[in-house]
Amino acid sequence: MISPQQRYVPEGKLRVARSRDGGASWQLLDNGLPRENAYTLPLREAMCSDDRDPAGIYFGTTSGAVYYTRDGGETWQSLAQHLPSVFSVTCAYQ
């Protein structure tokens, strides 16, 4: 078993993986995410989605950034930067 301490960022590119077939295949998504020297990780508890249509997906990183998408991961935008390490993200709205 690989522990959370043994994770790394291949090629220094921050990417999110998406599967649309139950995990049989995966697509790496990075449009709008840092593509160079991005040695930061999202942690499992630092990702959530809201229940709007289309759903918003949010994740925080160990370097203190929060990113989101409203189009299934096709494009990502920065929501916050320069925070302490983000270990948890929760979605709420009215």
C-alpha positions as CSV (number, residue, x, y, z in Angstrom):
1,M,0.0,0.0,0.0
2,I,1.3,3.5,-0.9
3,S,1.0,6.0,1.9
4,P,0.0,9.7,1.4
5,Q,3.6,10.7,2.1
6,Q,4.8,8.8,-1.0
7,R,2.8,10.8,-3.5
8,Y,4.4,12.9,-6.2
9,V,3.5,15.2,-9.1
10,P,4.7,13.7,-12.4
11,E,6.5,16.3,-14.6
12,G,5.6,19.1,-12.1
13,K,2.2,19.5,-13.7
14,L,-1.0,19.8,-11.5
15,R,-3.6,17.6,-13.1
16,V,-6.9,16.0,-12.2
17,A,-7.9,12.6,-13.6
18,R,-11.5,11.9,-14.7
19,S,-13.2,8.7,-15.5
20,R,-16.5,8.4,-17.3
21,D,-16.6,4.6,-17.4
22,G,-16.3,3.5,-13.8
23,G,-12.5,3.7,-13.7
24,A,-11.8,1.5,-16.7
25,S,-10.0,4.5,-18.4
26,W,-8.9,7.9,-17.2
27,Q,-8.3,11.3,-18.8
28,L,-5.8,13.8,-17.4
29,L,-7.2,17.3,-17.2
30,D,-5.1,20.4,-16.7
31,N,-6.6,23.3,-18.6
32,G,-6.3,26.3,-16.3
33,L,-4.1,24.5,-13.8
34,P,-0.3,25.2,-13.3
35,R,1.7,23.2,-15.9
36,E,5.2,24.0,-14.7
37,N,6.9,23.7,-11.3
38,A,3.6,22.7,-9.7
39,Y,4.9,20.4,-7.0
40,T,1.8,20.5,-4.9
41,L,-0.9,17.9,-4.2
42,P,-4.6,17.8,-3.7
43,L,-5.5,15.5,-0.8
44,R,-8.4,13.1,-0.8
45,E,-10.4,15.1,1.8
46,A,-9.7,18.4,0.0
47,M,-12.0,17.7,-2.9
48,C,-15.8,18.1,-3.1
49,S,-18.6,18.8,-5.5
50,D,-21.8,20.8,-5.1
51,D,-25.2,19.6,-6.2
52,R,-26.0,22.3,-8.7
53,D,-26.5,21.6,-12.4
54,P,-23.9,21.5,-13.8
55,A,-22.0,20.5,-10.7
56,G,-19.1,22.5,-9.4
57,I,-16.0,20.6,-8.4
58,Y,-13.5,22.1,-6.0
59,F,-10.2,21.0,-4.7
60,G,-7.5,22.5,-2.4
61,T,-3.8,21.8,-2.5
62,T,-0.9,21.4,-0.1
63,S,0.5,24.7,-1.3
64,G,-2.6,26.6,-0.3
65,A,-4.5,27.0,-3.5
66,V,-8.1,26.2,-4.3
67,Y,-9.3,25.5,-7.8
68,Y,-12.8,24.9,-9.3
69,T,-14.6,23.9,-12.4
70,R,-18.2,24.1,-13.5
71,D,-17.8,22.1,-16.8
72,G,-16.8,18.7,-15.6
73,G,-13.1,19.5,-15.4
74,E,-12.6,20.7,-19.0
75,T,-11.4,24.1,-17.6
76,W,-10.2,25.0,-14.1
77,Q,-10.1,28.4,-12.4
78,S,-8.3,29.6,-9.3
79,L,-10.7,30.4,-6.4
80,A,-8.0,31.2,-3.8
81,Q,-4.2,31.3,-3.5
82,H,-1.7,31.8,-0.7
83,L,-3.7,30.0,2.0
84,P,-2.1,27.5,4.4
85,S,-2.1,23.9,3.2
86,V,-5.7,22.9,2.4
87,F,-6.6,19.6,4.0
88,S,-10.4,19.8,3.6
89,V,-12.9,21.4,1.3
90,T,-16.7,21.4,1.9
91,C,-19.3,22.8,-0.5
92,A,-22.3,24.9,0.7
93,Y,-24.6,27.4,-0.9
94,Q,-28.0,28.9,-0.6
